[in-house]
Amino acid sequence: VLLLSYKDTDIMLTGDITSEAEDKLLSSISEEKTKLTDQKIEILQVAHHGSKYSSSEDFLNLVGASHAFISVGLHNSYKHPSKETLERLKSHGYRVHRTDTDGALTYPLK
């Protein structure tokens, strides 16, 4: 997991972590939670292509980004992103952007 800060934009890149890895990350940064939640993260790169095993409630609460970017292939055999993950993201107020429906994702958004 990488928190990338460039000028006024903060992006969290999560790679392929699962909810188990998210839980380990949450427990390992217990002292840093205040710093992270005080930071304005604009974009969360959703882990594991939006699998139902990523983006847990607690993780989404901690990150609190404005936008969720999902890198996923059109008509992929895994049927990512999952409906459950999309619903969790939307219920936490994330604006969801996907490569399968939106094409290449850039920021700032156009």
MMTF fields as JSON, N, C-alpha, C and O atoms, coordinates in Angstrom:
{
  "mmtfVersion": "1.0.0",
  "mmtfProducer": "UNKNOWN",
  "numBonds": 439,
  "numAtoms": 440,
  "numGroups": 110,
  "numChains": 1,
  "numModels": 1,
  "chainsPerModel": [1],
  "groupsPerChain": [110],
  "chainIdList": ["A"],
  "bondAtomList": [4, 2, 8, 6, 12, 10, 16, 14, 20, 18, 24, 22, 28, 26, 32, 30, 36, 34, 40, 38, 44, 42, 48, 46, 52, 50, 56, 54, 60, 58, 64, 62, 68, 66, 72, 70, 76, 74, 80, 78, 84, 82, 88, 86, 92, 90, 96, 94, 100, 98, 104, 102, 108, 106, 112, 110, 116, 114, 120, 118, 124, 122, 128, 126, 132, 130, 136, 134, 140, 138, 144, 142, 148, 146, 152, 150, 156, 154, 160, 158, 164, 162, 168, 166, 172, 170, 176, 174, 180, 178, 184, 182, 188, 186, 192, 190, 196, 194, 200, 198, 204, 202, 208, 206, 212, 210, 216, 214, 220, 218, 224, 222, 228, 226, 232, 230, 236, 234, 240, 238, 244, 242, 248, 246, 252, 250, 256, 254, 260, 258, 264, 262, 268, 266, 272, 270, 276, 274, 280, 278, 284, 282, 288, 286, 292, 290, 296, 294, 300, 298, 304, 302, 308, 306, 312, 310, 316, 314, 320, 318, 324, 322, 328, 326, 332, 330, 336, 334, 340, 338, 344, 342, 348, 346, 352, 350, 356, 354, 360, 358, 364, 362, 368, 366, 372, 370, 376, 374, 380, 378, 384, 382, 388, 386, 392, 390, 396, 394, 400, 398, 404, 402, 408, 406, 412, 410, 416, 414, 420, 418, 424, 422, 428, 426, 432, 430, 436, 434],
  "bondOrderList": [1, 1, 1, 1, 1, 1, 1, 1, 1, 1, 1, 1, 1, 1, 1, 1, 1, 1, 1, 1, 1, 1, 1, 1, 1, 1, 1, 1, 1, 1, 1, 1, 1, 1, 1, 1, 1, 1, 1, 1, 1, 1, 1, 1, 1, 1, 1, 1, 1, 1, 1, 1, 1, 1, 1, 1, 1, 1, 1, 1, 1, 1, 1, 1, 1, 1, 1, 1, 1, 1, 1, 1, 1, 1, 1, 1, 1, 1, 1, 1, 1, 1, 1, 1, 1, 1, 1, 1, 1, 1, 1, 1, 1, 1, 1, 1, 1, 1, 1, 1, 1, 1, 1, 1, 1, 1, 1, 1, 1],
  "groupList": [{"groupName": "VAL", "atomNameList": ["N", "CA", "C", "O"], "elementList": ["N", "C", "C", "O"], "formalChargeList": [0, 0, 0, 0], "bondAtomList": [1, 0, 2, 1, 3, 2], "bondOrderList": [1, 1, 2], "singleLetterCode": "V", "chemCompType": "L-PEPTIDE LINKING"}, {"groupName": "LEU", "atomNameList": ["N", "CA", "C", "O"], "elementList": ["N", "C", "C", "O"], "formalChargeList": [0, 0, 0, 0], "bondAtomList": [1, 0, 2, 1, 3, 2], "bondOrderList": [1, 1, 2], "singleLetterCode": "L", "chemCompType": "L-PEPTIDE LINKING"}, {"groupName": "SER", "atomNameList": ["N", "CA", "C", "O"], "elementList": ["N", "C", "C", "O"], "formalChargeList": [0, 0, 0, 0], "bondAtomList": [1, 0, 2, 1, 3, 2], "bondOrderList": [1, 1, 2], "singleLetterCode": "S", "chemCompType": "L-PEPTIDE LINKING"}, {"groupName": "TYR", "atomNameList": ["N", "CA", "C", "O"], "elementList": ["N", "C", "C", "O"], "formalChargeList": [0, 0, 0, 0], "bondAtomList": [1, 0, 2, 1, 3, 2], "bondOrderList": [1, 1, 2], "singleLetterCode": "Y", "chemCompType": "L-PEPTIDE LINKING"}, {"groupName": "LYS", "atomNameList": ["N", "CA", "C", "O"], "elementList": ["N", "C", "C", "O"], "formalChargeList": [0, 0, 0, 0], "bondAtomList": [1, 0, 2, 1, 3, 2], "bondOrderList": [1, 1, 2], "singleLetterCode": "K", "chemCompType": "L-PEPTIDE LINKING"}, {"groupName": "ASP", "atomNameList": ["N", "CA", "C", "O"], "elementList": ["N", "C", "C", "O"], "formalChargeList": [0, 0, 0, 0], "bondAtomList": [1, 0, 2, 1, 3, 2], "bondOrderList": [1, 1, 2], "singleLetterCode": "D", "chemCompType": "L-PEPTIDE LINKING"}, {"groupName": "THR", "atomNameList": ["N", "CA", "C", "O"], "elementList": ["N", "C", "C", "O"], "formalChargeList": [0, 0, 0, 0], "bondAtomList": [1, 0, 2, 1, 3, 2], "bondOrderList": [1, 1, 2], "singleLetterCode": "T", "chemCompType": "L-PEPTIDE LINKING"}, {"groupName": "ILE", "atomNameList": ["N", "CA", "C", "O"], "elementList": ["N", "C", "C", "O"], "formalChargeList": [0, 0, 0, 0], "bondAtomList": [1, 0, 2, 1, 3, 2], "bondOrderList": [1, 1, 2], "singleLetterCode": "I", "chemCompType": "L-PEPTIDE LINKING"}, {"groupName": "MET", "atomNameList": ["N", "CA", "C", "O"], "elementList": ["N", "C", "C", "O"], "formalChargeList": [0, 0, 0, 0], "bondAtomList": [1, 0, 2, 1, 3, 2], "bondOrderList": [1, 1, 2], "singleLetterCode": "M", "chemCompType": "L-PEPTIDE LINKING"}, {"groupName": "GLY", "atomNameList": ["N", "CA", "C", "O"], "elementList": ["N", "C", "C", "O"], "formalChargeList": [0, 0, 0, 0], "bondAtomList": [1, 0, 2, 1, 3, 2], "bondOrderList": [1, 1, 2], "singleLetterCode": "G", "chemCompType": "PEPTIDE LINKING"}, {"groupName": "GLU", "atomNameList": ["N", "CA", "C", "O"], "elementList": ["N", "C", "C", "O"], "formalChargeList": [0, 0, 0, 0], "bondAtomList": [1, 0, 2, 1, 3, 2], "bondOrderList": [1, 1, 2], "singleLetterCode": "E", "chemCompType": "L-PEPTIDE LINKING"}, {"groupName": "ALA", "atomNameList": ["N", "CA", "C", "O"], "elementList": ["N", "C", "C", "O"], "formalChargeList": [0, 0, 0, 0], "bondAtomList": [1, 0, 2, 1, 3, 2], "bondOrderList": [1, 1, 2], "singleLetterCode": "A", "chemCompType": "L-PEPTIDE LINKING"}, {"groupName": "GLN", "atomNameList": ["N", "CA", "C", "O"], "elementList": ["N", "C", "C", "O"], "formalChargeList": [0, 0, 0, 0], "bondAtomList": [1, 0, 2, 1, 3, 2], "bondOrderList": [1, 1, 2], "singleLetterCode": "Q", "chemCompType": "L-PEPTIDE LINKING"}, {"groupName": "HIS", "atomNameList": ["N", "CA", "C", "O"], "elementList": ["N", "C", "C", "O"], "formalChargeList": [0, 0, 0, 0], "bondAtomList": [1, 0, 2, 1, 3, 2], "bondOrderList": [1, 1, 2], "singleLetterCode": "H", "chemCompType": "L-PEPTIDE LINKING"}, {"groupName": "PHE", "atomNameList": ["N", "CA", "C", "O"], "elementList": ["N", "C", "C", "O"], "formalChargeList": [0, 0, 0, 0], "bondAtomList": [1, 0, 2, 1, 3, 2], "bondOrderList": [1, 1, 2], "singleLetterCode": "F", "chemCompType": "L-PEPTIDE LINKING"}, {"groupName": "ASN", "atomNameList": ["N", "CA", "C", "O"], "elementList": ["N", "C", "C", "O"], "formalChargeList": [0, 0, 0, 0], "bondAtomList": [1, 0, 2, 1, 3, 2], "bondOrderList": [1, 1, 2], "singleLetterCode": "N", "chemCompType": "L-PEPTIDE LINKING"}, {"groupName": "PRO", "atomNameList": ["N", "CA", "C", "O"], "elementList": ["N", "C", "C", "O"], "formalChargeList": [0, 0, 0, 0], "bondAtomList": [1, 0, 2, 1, 3, 2], "bondOrderList": [1, 1, 2], "singleLetterCode": "P", "chemCompType": "L-PEPTIDE LINKING"}, {"groupName": "ARG", "atomNameList": ["N", "CA", "C", "O"], "elementList": ["N", "C", "C", "O"], "formalChargeList": [0, 0, 0, 0], "bondAtomList": [1, 0, 2, 1, 3, 2], "bondOrderList": [1, 1, 2], "singleLetterCode": "R", "chemCompType": "L-PEPTIDE LINKING"}],
  "groupTypeList": [0, 1, 1, 1, 2, 3, 4, 5, 6, 5, 7, 8, 1, 6, 9, 5, 7, 6, 2, 10, 11, 10, 5, 4, 1, 1, 2, 2, 7, 2, 10, 10, 4, 6, 4, 1, 6, 5, 12, 4, 7, 10, 7, 1, 12, 0, 11, 13, 13, 9, 2, 4, 3, 2, 2, 2, 10, 5, 14, 1, 15, 1, 0, 9, 11, 2, 13, 11, 14, 7, 2, 0, 9, 1, 13, 15, 2, 3, 4, 13, 16, 2, 4, 10, 6, 1, 10, 17, 1, 4, 2, 13, 9, 3, 17, 0, 13, 17, 6, 5, 6, 5, 9, 11, 1, 6, 3, 16, 1, 4],
  "groupIdList": [1, 2, 3, 4, 5, 6, 7, 8, 9, 10, 11, 12, 13, 14, 15, 16, 17, 18, 19, 20, 21, 22, 23, 24, 25, 26, 27, 28, 29, 30, 31, 32, 33, 34, 35, 36, 37, 38, 39, 40, 41, 42, 43, 44, 45, 46, 47, 48, 49, 50, 51, 52, 53, 54, 55, 56, 57, 58, 59, 60, 61, 62, 63, 64, 65, 66, 67, 68, 69, 70, 71, 72, 73, 74, 75, 76, 77, 78, 79, 80, 81, 82, 83, 84, 85, 86, 87, 88, 89, 90, 91, 92, 93, 94, 95, 96, 97, 98, 99, 100, 101, 102, 103, 104, 105, 106, 107, 108, 109, 110],
  "secStructList": [7, 3, 3, 3, 3, 3, 6, 6, 3, 3, 3, 3, 3, 7, 6, 6, 7, 7, 2, 2, 2, 2, 2, 2, 2, 2, 2, 2, 6, 6, 6, 6, 2, 2, 2, 2, 2, 2, 1, 7, 7, 7, 3, 3, 3, 7, 4, 4, 4, 4, 7, 6, 6, 1, 1, 7, 2, 2, 2, 2, 2, 2, 2, 7, 7, 1, 3, 3, 3, 3, 7, 7, 7, 6, 6, 7, 6, 6, 7, 7, 1, 7, 2, 2, 2, 2, 2, 2, 2, 2, 2, 6, 6, 7, 3, 3, 3, 3, 2, 2, 2, 2, 7, 1, 7, 7, 1, 1, 7, 7],
  "xCoordList": [0.862, 0.0, 0.901, 1.902, 0.51, 1.291, 0.367, -0.655, 0.724, 0.008, 0.872, 1.948, 0.396, 1.122, 0.582, -0.609, 1.452, 1.069, 1.832, 3.063, 1.086, 1.694, 0.922, -0.267, 1.632, 1.014, -0.177, 0.011, -1.382, -2.557, -3.38, -4.528, -2.818, -3.576, -2.941, -1.735, -3.767, -3.329, -4.08, -5.306, -3.325, -3.891, -3.397, -2.201, -4.317, -3.927, -3.991, -5.044, -2.831, -2.715, -2.646, -1.745, -3.595, -3.715, -3.295, -3.195, -3.049, -2.653, -3.725, -4.9, -3.336, -4.257, -4.534, -4.811, -4.463, -4.683, -6.13, -7.044, -6.315, -7.645, -8.089, -7.345, -9.295, -9.783, -8.906, -8.768, -8.313, -7.404, -6.185, -5.756, -5.626, -4.487, -4.905, -4.138, -6.124, -6.636, -6.714, -6.349, -7.187, -7.284, -5.899, -5.738, -4.908, -3.538, -3.022, -2.372, -3.311, -2.903, -3.569, -2.914, -4.866, -5.596, -5.012, -4.846, -4.702, -4.168, -2.737, -2.322, -1.98, -0.588, -0.454, 0.592, -1.49, -1.399, -2.314, -2.77, -2.58, -3.511, -3.093, -3.953, -1.796, -1.345, -1.415, -1.522, -1.356, -1.349, -2.757, -2.911, -3.775, -5.14, -5.529, -6.139, -5.181, -5.54, -4.877, -5.519, -3.615, -2.914, -3.563, -3.753, -3.902, -4.478, -5.871, -6.204, -6.686, -8.044, -8.062, -9.008, -7.038, -6.949, -6.5, -6.705, -5.894, -5.411, -6.562, -7.371, -6.638, -7.708, -7.239, -6.496, -7.672, -7.335, -8.393, -9.583, -7.952, -8.898, -9.281, -10.437, -8.294, -8.539, -8.076, -6.961, -8.946, -8.586, -8.584, -9.608, -7.442, -7.397, -7.908, -7.253, -9.068, -9.746, -8.949, -8.55, -8.736, -7.914, -8.565, -9.788, -7.713, -8.088, -9.23, -10.12, -9.193, -10.142, -11.6, -12.523, -11.789, -13.15, -13.738, -14.958, -12.887, -13.34, -14.189, -14.022, -15.101, -15.925, -15.096, -15.584, -13.838, -12.966, -12.06, -11.097, -12.355, -11.563, -12.485, -13.709, -11.87, -12.611, -13.637, -14.835, -13.145, -14.023, -14.602, -14.089, -15.663, -16.31, -15.313, -15.241, -14.543, -13.584, -12.529, -12.154, -12.048, -11.022, -11.577, -10.918, -12.773, -13.384, -13.65, -13.507, -14.036, -14.23, -12.936, -12.929, -11.845, -10.558, -10.066, -9.619, -10.14, -9.59, -10.428, -9.885, -11.739, -12.63, -12.325, -12.451, -11.929, -11.596, -12.846, -13.962, -12.641, -13.741, -14.076, -15.243, -13.035, -13.192, -12.581, -11.577, -13.209, -12.69, -12.411, -13.309, -11.169, -10.776, -10.667, -9.987, -11.337, -11.266, -10.685, -11.266, -9.534, -8.905, -9.411, -9.111, -10.19, -10.834, -11.096, -11.458, -10.911, -11.14, -12.62, -13.387, -13.001, -14.371, -14.711, -13.935, -15.85, -16.333, -15.328, -15.153, -14.671, -13.675, -14.365, -15.51, -13.677, -14.269, -14.586, -15.383, -13.977, -14.239, -15.459, -15.895, -15.999, -17.149, -16.862, -17.738, -15.601, -15.22, -15.631, -15.65, -15.952, -16.05, -17.337, -18.333, -17.295, -18.476, -19.543, -19.248, -20.77, -21.906, -21.756, -22.048, -21.3, -21.135, -20.134, -20.376, -19.008, -17.986, -18.502, -18.291, -19.179, -19.744, -20.74, -20.756, -21.564, -22.54, -21.859, -22.279, -20.795, -20.055, -19.439, -19.53, -18.822, -18.199, -19.222, -18.996, -20.333, -21.36, -21.973, -22.282, -22.15, -22.737, -21.804, -22.254, -20.518, -19.539, -19.277, -18.391, -20.042, -19.942, -18.856, -18.563, -18.26, -17.224, -17.866, -18.879, -17.293, -17.688, -16.846, -15.618, -17.494, -16.804, -16.517, -17.389, -15.265, -14.802, -14.137, -13.34, -14.471, -14.006, -13.411, -13.924, -12.329, -11.705, -12.537, -12.437, -13.361, -14.161, -15.303, -15.735, -15.79, -16.899, -16.476, -17.103, -15.413, -14.991, -13.713, -13.328, -13.05, -11.779, -10.661, -10.767, -9.588, -8.454, -8.903, -9.655, -8.443, -8.81, -7.671, -6.521, -7.987, -6.998, -7.513, -8.714, -6.592, -6.959, -6.135, -4.93, -6.691, -8.072, -9.054, -8.753, -10.236, -11.263, -11.797, -11.897, -12.129, -12.643, -14.118, -14.735],
  "yCoordList": [-1.17, 0.0, 1.223, 1.291, 2.186, 3.409, 4.606, 4.666, 5.557, 6.818, 7.823, 8.201, 8.245, 9.148, 10.557, 10.798, 11.486, 12.88, 13.695, 13.688, 14.401, 15.255, 16.56, 16.591, 17.652, 18.972, 18.879, 18.556, 19.149, 19.129, 17.858, 17.819, 16.824, 15.608, 14.422, 14.195, 13.671, 12.452, 11.268, 11.282, 10.238, 9.046, 7.824, 7.688, 6.939, 5.689, 4.569, 4.281, 3.945, 2.831, 1.543, 1.365, 0.65, -0.537, -1.841, -2.869, -1.817, -3.048, -4.113, -3.841, -5.315, -6.455, -6.929, -8.11, -6.024, -6.489, -6.938, -6.457, -7.86, -8.362, -7.704, -6.918, -8.023, -7.455, -7.901, -7.164, -9.095, -9.544, -8.635, -8.265, -8.272, -7.358, -5.967, -5.272, -5.56, -4.278, -4.272, -3.282, -5.364, -5.466, -5.358, -4.67, -6.025, -5.938, -4.508, -4.0, -3.875, -2.492, -1.589, -0.729, -1.781, -0.968, -1.121, -0.136, -2.352, -2.562, -2.051, -1.619, -2.097, -1.654, -0.139, 0.378, 0.575, 2.038, 2.661, 3.793, 1.934, 2.442, 3.822, 4.673, 4.06, 5.375, 6.4, 7.599, 5.944, 6.847, 7.174, 8.015, 6.537, 6.748, 8.22, 8.708, 8.918, 10.33, 11.092, 11.918, 10.828, 11.507, 11.184, 12.072, 9.927, 9.524, 10.101, 10.574, 10.071, 10.585, 12.105, 12.678, 12.768, 14.217, 14.612, 15.746, 13.678, 13.935, 13.774, 12.856, 14.637, 14.588, 13.742, 14.217, 12.496, 11.617, 11.801, 11.604, 12.176, 12.409, 11.119, 10.931, 10.221, 9.021, 7.773, 7.715, 6.784, 5.439, 4.552, 4.41, 3.954, 2.934, 1.665, 1.117, 1.213, 0.102, -1.191, -1.529, -1.889, -3.099, -4.23, -4.338, -5.056, -6.326, -6.187, -7.034, -5.102, -4.879, -4.818, -5.082, -4.466, -4.364, -5.687, -5.835, -6.647, -7.948, -7.763, -6.786, -8.705, -8.619, -8.825, -8.586, -9.27, -9.503, -8.307, -8.43, -7.167, -5.971, -4.835, -4.939, -3.747, -2.529, -2.768, -2.552, -3.214, -3.474, -2.171, -1.087, -2.294, -1.131, -0.306, 0.912, -0.969, -0.251, 0.456, 1.589, -0.203, 0.395, 1.625, 2.663, 1.517, 2.654, 3.804, 4.969, 3.485, 4.526, 5.27, 6.496, 4.528, 5.142, 6.008, 7.132, 5.506, 6.225, 7.459, 8.556, 7.293, 8.421, 9.265, 10.489, 8.644, 9.384, 9.912, 9.475, 10.85, 11.4, 10.515, 10.347, 9.948, 9.169, 7.785, 7.612, 6.802, 5.436, 5.082, 5.124, 4.735, 4.297, 2.779, 2.207, 2.127, 0.664, 0.315, 0.634, -0.343, -0.832, -2.245, -3.169, -2.395, -3.686, -3.842, -2.883, -5.056, -5.332, -5.506, -6.015, -5.081, -5.224, -6.707, -7.454, -7.134, -8.517, -9.526, -10.603, -9.185, -10.101, -11.321, -11.24, -12.43, -13.699, -13.732, -14.561, -12.847, -12.809, -11.949, -11.912, -11.263, -10.376, -9.248, -8.813, -8.787, -7.632, -6.352, -6.325, -5.32, -5.242, -5.883, -5.961, -6.336, -7.003, -5.987, -4.837, -6.435, -5.588, -5.138, -3.989, -6.042, -5.725, -4.584, -3.668, -4.656, -3.611, -2.28, -1.242, -2.304, -1.065, -0.439, 0.778, -1.27, -0.765, -0.182, 0.858, -0.856, -0.329, 1.031, 1.971, 1.126, 2.391, 3.517, 4.61, 3.239, 4.272, 4.649, 5.817, 3.66, 3.963, 4.825, 5.487, 4.819, 5.648, 6.964, 7.725, 7.229, 8.507, 8.625, 9.729, 7.523, 7.545, 7.711, 7.075, 8.544, 8.616, 7.578, 7.663, 6.601, 5.452, 5.703, 6.127, 5.427, 5.538, 4.213, 3.688, 3.671, 2.325, 2.336, 2.993, 1.602, 1.548, 0.769, 1.017, -0.173, -0.957, -0.143, -0.422, 0.842, 1.655, 3.075, 3.707, 3.586, 4.964, 5.09, 6.201, 3.978, 4.042, 4.472, 4.285, 5.047, 5.474, 6.522, 7.435, 6.39, 7.322, 8.28, 7.867, 9.561, 10.593, 11.529, 11.605, 12.227, 13.199, 14.449, 14.318, 15.644, 15.898, 15.332, 15.201, 15.001, 14.423, 15.474, 16.653, 15.038, 15.967, 15.781, 16.475],
  "zCoordList": [0.0, 0.0, 0.0, 0.713, -0.824, -0.951, -0.859, -1.543, -0.015, 0.035, -0.714, -0.25, -1.864, -2.741, -2.567, -2.765, -2.199, -2.052, -3.074, -3.103, -3.916, -4.924, -4.966, -5.284, -4.635, -4.522, -3.567, -2.394, -4.029, -3.149, -3.285, -2.842, -3.886, -4.142, -3.416, -3.514, -2.688, -2.003, -2.585, -2.687, -2.965, -3.59, -2.826, -2.571, -2.462, -1.818, -2.849, -3.418, -3.074, -4.009, -3.2, -2.381, -3.431, -2.578, -3.243, -2.573, -4.545, -5.217, -5.108, -5.354, -4.745, -4.686, -3.262, -3.05, -2.28, -0.911, -0.712, -1.382, 0.212, 0.561, 1.865, 2.452, 2.315, 3.574, 4.748, 5.724, 4.666, 5.73, 5.806, 6.899, 4.662, 4.636, 5.096, 5.763, 4.739, 5.211, 6.737, 7.372, 7.326, 8.782, 9.423, 10.432, 8.852, 9.377, 9.267, 10.181, 8.159, 7.966, 8.999, 9.588, 9.219, 10.199, 11.598, 12.317, 11.983, 13.329, 13.447, 14.522, 12.355, 12.423, 12.456, 12.849, 12.053, 12.057, 13.101, 12.935, 14.165, 15.176, 15.684, 15.909, 15.871, 16.317, 15.201, 15.463, 13.971, 12.834, 12.34, 11.455, 12.883, 12.384, 12.388, 11.436, 13.446, 13.51, 12.373, 11.724, 12.129, 11.043, 9.703, 8.872, 9.494, 8.215, 8.034, 6.948, 9.067, 8.911, 8.828, 8.287, 9.353, 9.202, 7.801, 7.367, 7.11, 5.762, 4.771, 4.907, 3.798, 2.794, 1.619, 0.761, 1.584, 0.472, -0.604, -0.362, -1.779, -2.869, -3.58, -3.959, -3.764, -4.57, -3.835, -3.317, -3.799, -3.356, -4.583, -5.252, -4.884, -5.926, -5.248, -4.362, -5.669, -5.01, -5.214, -6.328, -4.119, -4.141, -4.924, -5.014, -5.478, -6.106, -7.108, -7.173, -7.892, -8.991, -8.524, -9.295, -7.25, -6.724, -6.285, -6.221, -5.982, -5.484, -4.232, -3.501, -3.986, -2.772, -1.513, -0.409, -1.663, -0.518, -0.228, 0.529, -0.817, -0.558, -0.156, -0.245, 0.288, 0.629, 1.73, 1.545, 2.871, 4.019, 4.563, 4.289, 5.328, 5.951, 6.761, 6.604, 7.628, 8.477, 7.646, 7.948, 6.603, 5.749, 5.036, 4.988, 4.486, 3.801, 4.76, 4.389, 5.987, 7.007, 7.293, 7.405, 7.412, 7.722, 6.575, 6.801, 5.353, 4.206, 3.89, 3.761, 3.766, 3.55, 2.322, 2.373, 1.229, 0.008, -0.679, -0.398, -1.574, -2.368, -3.558, -3.913, -4.172, -5.396, -5.226, -4.536, -5.87, -5.902, -7.358, -8.199, -7.646, -8.983, -8.971, -8.119, -9.918, -10.026, -11.385, -12.422, -11.372, -12.592, -12.838, -12.083, -13.917, -14.169, -15.659, -16.34, -16.157, -17.571, -17.882, -17.064, -19.061, -19.525, -19.69, -20.286, -19.176, -19.275, -18.718, -19.287, -17.617, -17.038, -16.44, -15.995, -16.433, -15.997, -14.501, -14.059, -13.722, -12.281, -11.935, -10.784, -12.936, -12.741, -11.745, -10.998, -11.761, -10.948, -11.67, -12.901, -10.953, -9.502, -9.003, -9.723, -7.771, -7.219, -6.84, -6.516, -6.887, -6.503, -5.049, -4.72, -4.182, -2.76, -2.55, -1.765, -3.264, -3.125, -3.643, -3.015, -4.787, -5.336, -4.365, -4.183, -3.748, -2.779, -1.548, -1.04, -1.059, 0.096, -0.239, 0.55, -1.397, -1.799, -1.865, -1.345, -2.501, -2.643, -1.298, -1.062, -0.41, 0.901, 1.752, 2.687, 1.437, 2.148, 1.422, 1.811, 0.376, -0.309, -1.361, -1.819, -1.748, -2.785, -4.168, -4.46, -4.999, -6.404, -7.13, -7.129, -7.747, -8.336, -9.816, -10.573, -10.208, -11.592, -11.937, -11.159, -13.12, -13.495, -14.894, -15.799, -15.051, -16.375, -17.382, -18.584, -16.914, -17.864, -18.463, -19.581, -17.748, -18.255, -18.62, -19.47, -17.983, -18.2, -19.022, -19.388, -19.319, -20.03, -19.086, -17.874, -19.635, -18.83, -17.823, -18.163, -16.589, -15.523, -15.281, -15.139, -15.235, -14.977, -13.886, -13.626, -13.263, -12.242, -12.491, -12.704, -12.48, -12.104, -13.118, -14.304, -12.615, -13.451, -14.416, -14.078, -15.589, -16.598, -16.776, -17.584]
}
